[in-house]
Amino acid sequence: MAEETFTTTEQVTSETKAAREAAAAFTSARLSQSKQFTEMEQLVLSVVLDSTKTYTVAEAKEAMREFLNKEVF
């Protein structure tokens, strides 16, 4: 007898959201105006992202993380 696998609605929702975020790419202007980010994060994104490229949310967060963790001389 085969073992049945059940998936909860919460698992499907989080997997779908993650897949959408991974696939969607946005302009730097759109990301820097997104309500998903605080005002400070929006300012950082407007500085660190290239206006001629598109980014996923994960890429934008990574660029922001790298910028904020740079050593200051």
C-alpha positions as CSV (number, residue, x, y, z in Angstrom):
1,M,0.0,0.0,0.0
2,A,1.4,3.4,-1.0
3,E,1.9,6.0,1.7
4,E,-0.3,9.0,1.3
5,T,1.3,12.5,1.5
6,F,-0.8,15.4,2.6
7,T,0.1,19.0,2.1
8,T,-1.4,21.7,4.3
9,T,-2.8,24.9,2.9
10,E,-0.2,26.8,4.8
11,Q,2.6,24.8,3.1
12,V,1.1,25.4,-0.4
13,T,0.7,29.1,0.3
14,S,4.3,29.6,1.5
15,E,5.7,27.5,-1.4
16,T,3.6,29.5,-3.9
17,K,4.7,32.8,-2.4
18,A,8.3,31.8,-2.5
19,A,8.1,30.6,-6.1
20,R,6.4,33.9,-7.1
21,E,9.1,36.0,-5.4
22,A,11.8,33.9,-7.0
23,A,10.4,34.3,-10.5
24,A,9.3,38.0,-10.3
25,A,11.8,40.7,-11.3
26,F,11.2,44.3,-10.6
27,T,13.0,47.6,-11.6
28,S,15.0,49.3,-8.9
29,A,12.5,52.2,-8.9
30,R,9.6,49.8,-8.2
31,L,11.5,48.0,-5.4
32,S,12.6,51.3,-3.8
33,Q,9.0,52.4,-3.6
34,S,7.6,49.0,-2.4
35,K,5.7,49.1,0.9
36,Q,7.4,45.8,1.6
37,F,10.4,47.8,2.7
38,T,10.8,50.5,5.4
39,E,11.6,54.1,4.4
40,M,15.3,53.5,5.3
41,E,15.4,50.3,3.3
42,Q,13.8,52.1,0.3
43,L,16.5,54.8,0.5
44,V,19.3,52.1,0.6
45,L,17.7,50.3,-2.4
46,S,17.6,53.5,-4.4
47,V,21.3,53.9,-3.9
48,V,22.6,50.3,-4.3
49,L,20.5,49.0,-7.1
50,D,21.3,49.7,-10.8
51,S,18.5,51.6,-12.5
52,T,19.1,49.7,-15.8
53,K,18.6,46.2,-14.3
54,T,15.8,44.2,-12.8
55,Y,16.0,42.4,-9.5
56,T,14.0,39.8,-7.6
57,V,13.1,40.6,-4.0
58,A,15.7,38.2,-2.8
59,E,18.4,39.9,-4.9
60,A,17.4,43.3,-3.6
61,K,17.5,42.2,0.0
62,E,20.9,40.6,-0.6
63,A,22.3,43.8,-2.2
64,M,20.9,45.8,0.7
65,R,22.4,43.4,3.3
66,E,25.9,43.6,1.6
67,F,25.8,47.4,1.5
68,L,24.7,47.7,5.2
69,N,27.4,45.2,6.3
70,K,30.3,47.0,4.6
71,E,33.1,48.1,6.8
72,V,33.3,51.8,7.2
73,F,36.8,53.4,7.3
